[in-house]
């Protein structure tokens, strides 16, 4: 189950990111473990100019979305 914090809902609205895009980013994006159960995933959609980043925690079977935003500097190689 995916749950959204109030902050993440505001970011989705601000940057025009849909909840279905967040699900795809979590499922298919490049995932990096930041600390313990906190992760970052990055994915570039063909119809978007910039790649999108989602920061979330995994607690049991739940994904808690902390924030999401476009990467203004792009993906570093």
DRENSETOR-868683 format. One record per residue (C-alpha): chain; x, y, z; residue number from 1; residue in one letter. Coordinates in Angstrom, 1 decimal. Layout:
// DRENSETOR-868683
ch, u, v, w, i, aa
A, X, Y, Z, NUM, a
...
// end
This chain:
// DRENSETOR-868683
ch, u, v, w, i, aa
A, 0.0, 0.0, 0.0, 1, x
A, 1.3, 3.5, -0.8, 2, x
A, 0.6, 6.3, 1.6, 3, x
A, 1.4, 10.0, 1.1, 4, x
A, 2.5, 12.5, 3.6, 5, x
A, 0.9, 16.0, 3.5, 6, x
A, 4.2, 17.4, 2.2, 7, x
A, 4.4, 14.8, -0.6, 8, x
A, 0.8, 15.5, -1.7, 9, x
A, 1.7, 19.2, -2.0, 10, x
A, 4.8, 18.4, -4.1, 11, x
A, 2.7, 16.2, -6.4, 12, x
A, 0.3, 19.1, -7.0, 13, x
A, 3.1, 21.7, -7.3, 14, x
A, 5.1, 19.7, -9.9, 15, x
A, 2.1, 18.1, -11.7, 16, x
A, 3.2, 14.6, -10.8, 17, x
A, 0.5, 11.9, -10.7, 18, x
A, 0.2, 9.1, -8.2, 19, x
A, 0.5, 6.6, -11.0, 20, x
A, 3.8, 8.1, -12.0, 21, x
A, 5.0, 7.8, -8.4, 22, x
A, 4.1, 4.1, -8.5, 23, x
A, 6.0, 3.6, -11.7, 24, x
A, 9.0, 5.4, -10.3, 25, x
A, 9.1, 3.1, -7.3, 26, x
A, 8.6, 0.0, -9.4, 27, x
A, 10.9, 0.7, -12.4, 28, x
A, 13.2, 3.6, -11.2, 29, x
A, 16.8, 3.5, -10.2, 30, x
A, 16.7, 2.8, -6.5, 31, x
A, 19.3, 3.9, -4.0, 32, x
A, 19.1, 3.1, -0.3, 33, x
A, 19.8, 6.3, 1.7, 34, x
A, 19.6, 4.9, 5.2, 35, x
A, 17.9, 1.9, 6.8, 36, x
A, 14.5, 1.8, 5.3, 37, x
A, 14.6, 5.1, 3.4, 38, x
A, 15.1, 5.0, -0.4, 39, x
A, 15.3, 7.3, -3.4, 40, x
A, 14.2, 6.3, -6.8, 41, x
A, 14.8, 8.2, -10.1, 42, x
A, 13.0, 7.7, -13.4, 43, x
A, 12.9, 9.6, -16.6, 44, x
A, 9.5, 9.6, -18.5, 45, x
A, 9.7, 10.2, -22.2, 46, x
A, 7.0, 12.9, -22.0, 47, x
A, 8.8, 14.8, -19.2, 48, x
A, 11.7, 17.1, -19.8, 49, x
A, 13.4, 16.3, -16.5, 50, x
A, 13.7, 13.0, -14.6, 51, x
A, 11.6, 12.7, -11.5, 52, x
A, 12.8, 11.7, -8.0, 53, x
A, 10.8, 10.1, -5.2, 54, x
A, 12.0, 9.8, -1.6, 55, x
A, 10.1, 7.2, 0.5, 56, x
A, 10.3, 4.8, 3.4, 57, x
A, 9.4, 1.2, 3.4, 58, x
A, 7.7, -0.1, 6.6, 59, x
A, 6.5, -3.6, 6.3, 60, x
A, 4.4, -3.8, 3.1, 61, x
A, 3.7, 0.0, 3.1, 62, x
A, 5.5, 2.6, 1.1, 63, x
A, 5.3, 6.1, 2.7, 64, x
A, 6.1, 8.8, 0.2, 65, x
A, 8.0, 11.6, 1.8, 66, x
A, 8.6, 13.9, -1.2, 67, x
A, 8.9, 13.9, -5.0, 68, x
A, 10.2, 16.5, -7.4, 69, x
A, 11.9, 16.9, -10.8, 70, x
A, 15.7, 16.8, -10.9, 71, x
A, 16.6, 20.2, -12.2, 72, x
A, 20.3, 19.2, -12.8, 73, x
A, 19.4, 16.0, -14.5, 74, x
A, 20.9, 12.6, -13.7, 75, x
A, 24.6, 12.6, -12.8, 76, x
A, 26.7, 10.0, -14.5, 77, x
// end
